[in-house]
Structures are given as C-alpha cells and as structure tokens.
C-alpha cells in the first residue's frame, strides 16, 4: 500500500499517506491514496481493481454520462459517500487529518492513517510539454506518454501534521511501502520538513522495491524513475532512496543485484515481493519484519 509506515516495538502502526493525487471532481474532494489505504485496511477494497469498494455500483457515473458530464475518474456509488462526507466536513472547517480519522475509525480501521499534509499539494507531470495532474496522467492518459518532468505544486507552503512528525520521531522501524517512489513517496517527502525527519530518523528504515526485473508490477514507476535520472532497477531504487533507508527488500528474480545494493551501503534482503493474494501479502509483511528485526540495532 501507498505511504510511509512508522512502527513502534509494541506493534503500534501508523500510516503517513500521500495526498499529492488529491483532486476536485464534480465539486468533491477526492483523496485516492487515503481512500485506497483506508478501504484496504477495513477489508472493503476491491482486490481485483486494487482501488474502490468491492461490489460497488456506478449509477452516479451513468447519470453523469447521460448529462455528458462524466469525469475521467470513475466514482462508485458507495465510494461517493466517502467523498461527499469528506467534502462536507472540510467545508465545515475540519482539517483533512480529522476527517481521515473519522472515516477510518467508522470503517473499523485500527491503525492511525495520517495525510502527509492538511494543505493542498498536487503532483504534476509534464508530458508533451503540457502539465497535467498525476491522476490525469495515470487515469486518463493511462501513463502512456513518457513523463518529461514531475514536480509537486504547493510543496513550498505545505506543512505536515504534528502527528506525522511525532510518528517518525518516535518509531523504532520505518517501512516505505512498495509504492511508486516518484508519484507516491516523493510527494510525502516534499512536504516541508518530512524529508529531513526521515533522513535524521534513528529508526531502522527499510523500503520494499516496487521494481521487479527492471519493470514495475503496476503503474508507471519505471518510467518515472527514468524521467528523474535513475535506472529502472533495484539499484535505481536504492540510489533514489540513498540517505533515507538502511535496508532494501528486493524480489528473488533480482537476487543477482543484491551485492550491488550492499555496495551502496544498504542492507539487502531477497524474497518474493509479488503480492497476488492476502496470503502473499501477509508473508511479505512477515518477511519484512523478520529482516528488519535481524538488522535493527538492539
């Protein structure tokens, strides 16, 4: 799942999640990554699509199509309730982090989900000399044009919630999920002060590579790494996170590159990182914890 996951030794887990993909559609505040993490942790996520709510219907979208007003992003009917609630609460003066906690708690999520910032932050991609939001690039353009540049609009004025900073400072282990490092992790680190907090953290910091055999499992992470000047490989991932991680988990097919990762001063653990079902997800999570436990200073 997307985000940074600070953990305490008592197994208290928090999730700091990207909001760079947040967009306004049909007047509603949509937070794709926050919702995906929330739905996944609540057991509601559509496992086939990897987003949205399982069993959702799309009558709202069909009605918009009849009005020739359908957006490029599909909004399910049950999913729509989340967006309406979020928008209403923000219009009432609530902060995004407050609303996120309200939604996740009411859906039965047991860990603390924290948006990287309450401020508006937008991941922008330049393609063909034109600027589009990452969501438009990912959904409408299907990640097909090669990205010429990626930047984060609003990062200079954004501030992290106090809870996010405290989570990083107090954790014993910090896990960077196998998300797109450019589109899902860098927007978090672009929020003022968070890069420095992760860099200075005394926790054992570990990332799971989203690149397997030179390609991303899903999404344009490989293209976006190359656009930023890094090779699309586990070596490129290690270099991208240089100074921010102590260890990197890579897939078995890339075992031949493990020594190259170690030569960069980063511990390397080889296992199967492909998550096809809940069993493989649990196994990978357990492998990450075992690897971290064997390397984390006592």
Secondary structure, DSSP 8 states (H G I E B T S, - for coil): --SEEEE-TT--BEEEE--TT-EEETTEEE-HHHHHHHHHHHT-B-TTTTSSBTT---HHHHHHHHTT---SS---HHHHHHHHHHHHHHHTT--HHHHHHHHHHHTT--SEEEES-SS--EEEEEETTEEEEHHIIIIISTT-S---EEEEETGGG-B--HHHHHHHHH-SEEEE-SS-IIIIIHHHHHSBTHHHHHHH--SEEEEE-SEETTEESSSSHHHHHHHTT--SSHHHHHHHTTTT-SEEEEEGGGGGGHHHHHHTT-EEEEE-----SHHHHHHHHHHHHHHHHHHS--
